[in-house]
Amino acid sequence: MSDLRDQLKNLFPDHQESNEPAANPRERNAHSANDQNLPLICRYEKRKGKGTTIIEGFEGDAGQLKDLAKVLKQKFSVGGGIKDHCIILQSNARDQIMAFLKTQGYPTKRVGG
């Protein structure tokens, strides 16, 4: 490793090393369920003959929404994505998804039949 540092010092002689730990790019201001003021709206609809569960009303930023969608897709082994700040999951697992979100502390509201 010192060989690499010597090479870097030769390339950048004016550089001063810092003793501060590097910031983790995955660290975000985590949006917790306690930060969610309005309930997440969970609705079911058919698109092109297939059932989809749509979750709307998430109040975090796009990165946090993406992380939540990833957790839901892995937990329920379904495909899906994000469109217009809504999570769209390819299944009719609305009740199970709502139960999971409630255990995570998110307020939820069922919309539709």
HELIX and SHEET records of a PDB file:
HELIX    1   1 SER A    2  LEU A   11  1                                  10    
HELIX    2   2 ALA A   33  ASP A   35  5                                   3    
HELIX    3   3 ALA A   62  PHE A   76  1                                  15    
HELIX    4   4 ARG A   94  THR A  103  1                                  10    
SHEET    1   A 5 GLY A  80  LYS A  83  0                                        
SHEET    2   A 5 CYS A  86  LEU A  89 -1                                        
SHEET    3   A 5 LYS A  50  GLU A  56 -1                                        
SHEET    4   A 5 LEU A  40  ARG A  47 -1                                        
SHEET    5   A 5 THR A 108  VAL A 111  1                                        
END                                                                             
